[in-house]
């Protein structure tokens, strides 16, 4: 039997409510993993840790970083703290999983990426959308030519906006880093690295009610992104704290010979619809097995057990962060900006019965 992977969690807020139960399920399924320590700045969260059966709790995150028995550090705190905590975690040489984004600052993220290359442990960044069965089936249809050459794509994810934390409406917050990150990750995974971004952004609702108090919105809450993937392939991402409801596909890819549309959101998909011109009808593929958006922790734990790299690379997360950062800049300047970074998207071929490690992307 393989060694138990021991995890330490930093941050026991709402995100941990999804990760911690998932880790317990993974252990019951035979993945040999357990959380041995957790930290949160709020002392009252010690009760939450006890309720989850976590044996140790601390208000000092450094006790998690320095715990001699911790193999994996999970960073589940607020977005504004990710960069600092990720840097310290990588310096320990342990495996690190950080919720999105890895940092709010592109230059800081570049340093984290460089640091990860010298760290002994794996570095995994959310979101984990490429791990869903729906995404991987869509990837295989696109790669096999079922829709021909992709020409146009669309991603959409938004809602009316949070009412519990003013950070979402302060500089460094906003829907792009909180919501748009999913669509940008999915589209770049399916279509490859983007070359340019052009964005229209703005503050659509200048005042909000948060915690029953009126606040002034200080960062853009409404986004339209246009992504250029080269070879006359373009995609648009619509995101914002400006949508009450919608009833459309989360991801749509249009090619020369067909169309493939995701059913549901890319963070919570349940299948896809495929149109091929040669068939002349829609194929409706429903996937009933529930996929958890915390699935990156499963892949990381299994990668440790199997002695392989995780499916998703930090280079992909950095590429997505560059797109998001430059979308903010593009909105201010009113012009398209080049995307400098690149990455190798993961492959999901079925020939070996396992996830193949990478997709070679040759520059134009």
C-alpha positions as CSV (number, residue, x, y, z in Angstrom):
1,X,0.0,0.0,0.0
2,X,1.3,3.5,-0.9
3,X,2.3,6.0,1.7
4,X,-0.6,8.2,3.0
5,X,-0.4,11.7,1.6
6,X,-0.8,14.1,4.5
7,X,-2.2,17.6,3.8
8,X,-2.2,20.9,5.6
9,X,-4.9,23.4,4.9
10,X,-4.4,27.2,5.1
11,X,-7.8,28.9,5.2
12,X,-11.1,27.4,6.5
13,X,-13.5,29.7,4.8
14,X,-16.3,28.8,2.3
15,X,-13.9,27.3,-0.2
16,X,-12.7,24.7,2.4
17,X,-16.3,23.5,2.7
18,X,-15.8,21.9,-0.8
19,X,-12.2,20.8,-0.5
20,X,-12.2,19.2,2.9
21,X,-15.2,16.8,2.3
22,X,-13.7,15.9,-1.1
23,X,-10.4,14.9,0.5
24,X,-12.3,12.7,3.0
25,X,-14.2,11.0,0.1
26,X,-10.9,10.5,-1.8
27,X,-9.5,8.7,1.3
28,X,-12.5,6.5,1.6
29,X,-12.2,5.6,-2.1
30,X,-8.7,4.3,-1.5
31,X,-6.5,7.3,-2.3
32,X,-4.7,7.2,1.0
33,X,-4.8,10.8,2.1
34,X,-5.7,12.8,5.2
35,X,-5.6,16.3,6.5
36,X,-3.5,16.5,9.6
37,X,-3.5,20.3,10.4
38,X,-5.4,23.4,9.4
39,X,-5.0,27.1,10.1
40,X,-7.3,30.1,10.0
41,X,-6.9,33.6,11.4
42,X,-10.3,33.2,13.1
43,X,-9.9,31.2,16.3
44,X,-13.5,30.2,16.2
45,X,-12.8,28.1,13.2
46,X,-11.1,25.6,15.5
47,X,-14.6,24.1,16.0
48,X,-15.0,23.7,12.2
49,X,-11.7,21.8,12.1
50,X,-12.8,19.5,14.9
51,X,-16.1,18.9,13.2
52,X,-14.2,17.7,10.2
53,X,-11.9,15.4,12.2
54,X,-8.8,17.5,11.6
55,X,-6.5,16.7,14.6
56,X,-4.6,20.0,14.8
57,X,-5.7,23.7,14.4
58,X,-3.7,26.9,14.6
59,X,-4.2,30.6,13.9
60,X,-0.5,30.7,12.6
61,X,-0.3,29.5,9.0
62,X,3.5,29.1,9.4
63,X,2.8,26.0,11.6
64,X,1.2,24.4,8.6
65,X,4.1,25.4,6.3
66,X,6.7,24.0,8.8
67,X,4.9,20.9,10.0
68,X,7.4,18.0,9.4
69,X,4.7,15.5,8.4
70,X,2.8,17.7,5.9
71,X,3.3,16.6,2.2
72,X,0.8,18.9,0.5
73,X,-0.1,22.5,1.4
74,X,-3.5,23.7,0.3
75,X,-4.0,27.5,0.1
76,X,-7.7,28.3,0.3
77,X,-7.6,31.8,1.7
78,X,-8.8,35.1,0.1
79,X,-7.4,35.9,-3.4
80,X,-5.4,38.9,-2.1
81,X,-3.2,36.7,0.1
82,X,-2.5,33.9,-2.5
83,X,0.8,35.4,-3.8
84,X,2.5,35.8,-0.4
85,X,1.4,32.4,0.9
86,X,2.2,30.5,-2.3
87,X,5.7,31.9,-2.3
88,X,6.3,30.8,1.3
89,X,4.8,27.4,0.6
90,X,6.9,26.8,-2.5
91,X,10.1,27.6,-0.5
92,X,9.3,24.7,1.9
93,X,9.8,22.2,-1.0
94,X,6.4,20.6,-0.3
95,X,3.7,20.1,-2.9
96,X,1.4,23.2,-3.2
97,X,-2.1,23.6,-4.4
98,X,-3.5,27.2,-4.5
99,X,-7.0,28.3,-5.3
100,X,-7.3,30.8,-8.2
101,X,-5.5,33.0,-8.9
102,X,-1.9,32.1,-7.8
103,X,-1.3,35.9,-7.3
104,X,-3.1,39.1,-8.1
105,X,0.1,40.5,-9.6
106,X,1.6,39.3,-12.8
107,X,5.2,40.1,-12.0
108,X,4.8,38.3,-8.6
109,X,3.2,35.3,-10.4
110,X,6.2,35.2,-12.8
111,X,8.5,34.8,-9.8
112,X,6.3,32.1,-8.4
113,X,6.5,30.2,-11.7
114,X,10.3,30.5,-11.6
115,X,10.4,29.4,-8.0
116,X,8.2,26.3,-8.8
117,X,10.8,25.1,-11.3
118,X,13.4,24.8,-8.5
119,X,11.0,23.5,-5.8
120,X,11.0,19.8,-5.0
121,X,7.2,19.6,-4.9
122,X,4.5,19.9,-7.5
123,X,2.7,23.2,-8.0
124,X,-1.0,23.1,-8.9
125,X,-3.2,26.1,-9.5
126,X,-7.0,26.3,-9.7
127,X,-9.3,26.3,-11.6
128,X,-9.2,22.6,-12.5
129,X,-11.8,22.7,-15.3
130,X,-9.7,20.6,-17.7
131,X,-10.2,17.6,-15.5
132,X,-13.9,17.2,-16.0
133,X,-15.2,14.3,-18.2
134,X,-17.2,16.9,-20.2
135,X,-14.2,19.0,-21.0
136,X,-12.1,16.0,-22.0
137,X,-14.8,14.6,-24.2
138,X,-15.1,18.0,-25.9
139,X,-11.3,18.1,-26.3
140,X,-11.3,14.7,-28.0
141,X,-14.0,15.8,-30.5
142,X,-12.2,18.9,-31.4
143,X,-8.8,17.1,-31.7
144,X,-10.4,14.4,-33.9
145,X,-11.7,17.0,-36.3
146,X,-15.4,16.4,-35.6
147,X,-16.2,20.2,-35.9
148,X,-13.4,20.9,-38.4
149,X,-11.1,23.8,-37.7
150,X,-12.3,25.9,-34.8
151,X,-13.0,29.5,-35.9
152,X,-15.1,31.1,-33.2
153,X,-15.8,30.4,-29.5
154,X,-17.7,31.9,-26.6
155,X,-17.5,31.6,-22.9
156,X,-20.0,33.1,-20.4
157,X,-20.1,33.1,-16.6
158,X,-21.5,35.7,-14.3
159,X,-24.1,36.5,-11.7
160,X,-25.4,39.5,-9.8
161,X,-22.4,39.7,-7.5
162,X,-21.4,38.9,-3.8
163,X,-23.0,40.8,-0.9
164,X,-20.7,39.5,1.9
165,X,-17.2,40.9,1.3
166,X,-16.3,44.4,-0.1
167,X,-13.0,43.0,-1.5
168,X,-14.8,41.8,-4.6
169,X,-15.5,45.5,-5.5
170,X,-12.1,46.8,-4.5
171,X,-8.9,47.1,-6.6
172,X,-7.6,43.5,-7.1
173,X,-11.1,42.1,-6.9
174,X,-13.8,41.9,-9.5
175,X,-15.4,39.3,-11.7
176,X,-12.5,38.7,-14.0
177,X,-10.3,37.1,-11.3
178,X,-13.3,35.4,-9.6
179,X,-15.4,34.2,-12.5
180,X,-13.9,34.9,-15.9
181,X,-10.8,32.8,-14.9
182,X,-12.8,29.6,-15.6
183,X,-13.8,30.5,-19.1
184,X,-10.3,31.7,-20.0
185,X,-8.8,28.5,-18.6
186,X,-11.3,26.4,-20.6
187,X,-10.9,28.2,-23.9
188,X,-7.1,28.3,-23.8
189,X,-7.1,24.6,-22.9
190,X,-9.3,23.7,-25.8
191,X,-7.9,26.1,-28.4
192,X,-4.3,26.6,-27.2
193,X,-2.4,29.7,-26.0
194,X,-3.9,33.1,-26.9
195,X,-1.9,35.7,-28.9
196,X,-3.8,38.9,-28.1
197,X,-6.6,40.3,-25.9
198,X,-8.9,43.2,-26.5
199,X,-11.3,44.1,-23.7
200,X,-14.2,46.4,-23.0
201,X,-14.6,46.9,-19.2
202,X,-16.4,49.2,-16.9
203,X,-18.1,49.8,-13.6
204,X,-21.8,49.2,-14.5
205,X,-23.2,49.4,-11.0
206,X,-21.2,52.1,-9.1
207,X,-22.8,51.4,-5.7
208,X,-23.5,48.1,-4.0
209,X,-25.0,46.8,-0.8
210,X,-22.5,44.6,1.1
211,X,-23.1,43.4,4.6
212,X,-26.1,45.7,4.7
213,X,-23.9,48.7,4.0
214,X,-23.7,50.8,0.8
215,X,-20.2,50.8,-0.7
216,X,-18.7,52.5,-3.7
217,X,-17.4,50.0,-6.4
218,X,-13.8,50.7,-7.1
219,X,-13.0,48.1,-9.8
220,X,-14.6,47.0,-13.1
221,X,-17.7,44.8,-12.7
222,X,-18.6,44.3,-16.3
223,X,-16.3,42.6,-19.0
224,X,-16.3,41.6,-22.6
225,X,-13.0,40.0,-23.8
226,X,-12.0,39.2,-27.3
227,X,-9.2,36.7,-27.6
228,X,-7.1,36.1,-30.7
229,X,-5.7,32.6,-30.9
230,X,-4.0,33.1,-34.3
231,X,-5.0,31.5,-37.6
232,X,-8.2,33.7,-37.6
233,X,-9.6,31.9,-34.6
234,X,-11.3,34.2,-32.1
235,X,-13.2,33.8,-28.9
236,X,-15.3,36.1,-26.7
237,X,-15.6,35.8,-22.9
238,X,-18.5,37.6,-21.2
239,X,-18.3,37.9,-17.4
240,X,-19.5,40.3,-14.7
241,X,-21.3,40.9,-11.5
242,X,-24.1,42.1,-13.8
243,X,-26.2,39.1,-14.7
244,X,-29.4,38.1,-12.9
245,X,-30.0,34.8,-14.7
246,X,-29.1,33.2,-18.1
247,X,-30.1,30.0,-19.9
248,X,-27.3,29.4,-22.4
249,X,-24.3,27.1,-22.8
250,X,-21.3,28.0,-20.7
251,X,-18.8,27.2,-23.5
252,X,-19.5,27.1,-27.3
253,X,-17.0,26.2,-30.0
254,X,-17.8,26.7,-33.7
255,X,-15.8,25.1,-36.4
256,X,-15.8,24.7,-40.2
257,X,-17.7,21.4,-40.0
258,X,-19.7,21.6,-36.9
259,X,-20.4,23.0,-33.4
260,X,-19.8,21.7,-29.9
261,X,-21.6,23.3,-26.9
262,X,-21.0,22.5,-23.2
263,X,-24.1,21.8,-21.1
264,X,-23.9,23.8,-17.9
265,X,-21.0,25.9,-16.6
266,X,-17.4,24.8,-17.2
267,X,-16.9,24.5,-13.4
268,X,-20.1,22.4,-13.1
269,X,-20.7,20.7,-16.5
270,X,-23.0,17.8,-17.2
271,X,-22.4,16.9,-20.8
272,X,-22.3,18.5,-24.3
273,X,-24.2,18.8,-27.6
274,X,-22.4,18.1,-30.8
275,X,-23.5,19.1,-34.3
276,X,-21.6,17.7,-37.3
277,X,-22.6,18.8,-40.8
278,X,-22.1,15.3,-42.2
279,X,-24.7,14.0,-39.7
280,X,-27.2,16.9,-40.0
281,X,-28.6,16.6,-36.4
282,X,-27.6,17.4,-32.8
283,X,-26.1,14.6,-30.7
284,X,-27.0,15.2,-27.0
285,X,-24.4,13.7,-24.6
286,X,-25.5,13.9,-21.0
287,X,-22.9,13.0,-18.3
288,X,-24.7,12.1,-15.1
289,X,-21.7,11.5,-12.9
290,X,-21.2,14.6,-10.7
291,X,-17.8,16.3,-11.2
292,X,-16.3,18.4,-8.3
293,X,-14.6,21.6,-9.2
294,X,-12.1,20.8,-6.4
295,X,-10.8,17.9,-8.5
296,X,-7.3,19.2,-8.8
297,X,-6.6,17.9,-5.3
298,X,-7.5,14.4,-6.5
299,X,-5.2,14.6,-9.4
300,X,-2.4,16.0,-7.2
301,X,-2.8,13.2,-4.6
302,X,-2.9,10.5,-7.4
303,X,0.2,12.1,-9.1
304,X,2.1,11.8,-5.9
305,X,1.1,8.2,-5.5
306,X,1.8,7.3,-9.1
307,X,5.1,9.2,-9.4
308,X,3.9,11.5,-12.3
309,X,3.3,15.1,-12.9
310,X,-0.2,16.6,-12.3
311,X,-2.2,17.1,-15.4
312,X,-2.4,20.9,-15.2
313,X,0.7,23.0,-15.3
314,X,1.4,26.3,-13.5
315,X,2.4,27.7,-16.9
316,X,-1.2,27.4,-18.0
317,X,-2.4,29.2,-14.9
318,X,0.2,32.0,-15.5
319,X,-0.9,32.3,-19.1
320,X,-4.5,32.8,-17.9
321,X,-3.4,35.3,-15.4
322,X,-1.6,37.3,-18.1
323,X,-4.7,37.4,-20.2
324,X,-6.8,38.6,-17.2
325,X,-4.3,41.2,-16.1
326,X,-3.9,42.6,-19.7
327,X,-7.7,42.6,-20.1
328,X,-7.9,45.1,-17.3
329,X,-5.1,47.2,-19.0
330,X,-6.8,46.8,-22.4
331,X,-10.0,48.1,-21.0
332,X,-8.3,51.2,-19.7
333,X,-6.3,51.8,-22.9
334,X,-8.9,50.9,-25.4
335,X,-6.5,48.8,-27.5
336,X,-5.5,45.2,-28.1
337,X,-2.5,43.9,-26.2
338,X,-0.1,41.0,-27.0
339,X,0.0,37.9,-24.8
340,X,3.7,37.0,-24.3
341,X,3.5,33.8,-22.3
342,X,2.7,30.3,-23.7
343,X,2.1,26.9,-22.3
344,X,1.5,23.3,-23.4
345,X,-2.2,22.3,-23.0
346,X,-2.8,18.8,-21.5
347,X,-3.9,16.0,-23.9
348,X,-6.6,13.6,-23.1
349,X,-6.1,10.8,-25.7
350,X,-7.8,7.5,-25.0
351,X,-5.3,5.3,-26.8
352,X,-3.4,4.5,-23.6
353,X,-6.5,4.5,-21.3
354,X,-4.9,7.2,-19.2
355,X,-4.5,11.0,-19.5
356,X,-1.5,11.8,-21.7
357,X,0.7,14.4,-20.2
358,X,0.9,17.3,-22.7
359,X,-0.2,18.7,-26.0
360,X,2.7,20.0,-28.1
361,X,1.9,23.5,-29.3
362,X,4.2,24.7,-32.0
363,X,4.4,28.5,-32.3
364,X,3.3,30.0,-35.6
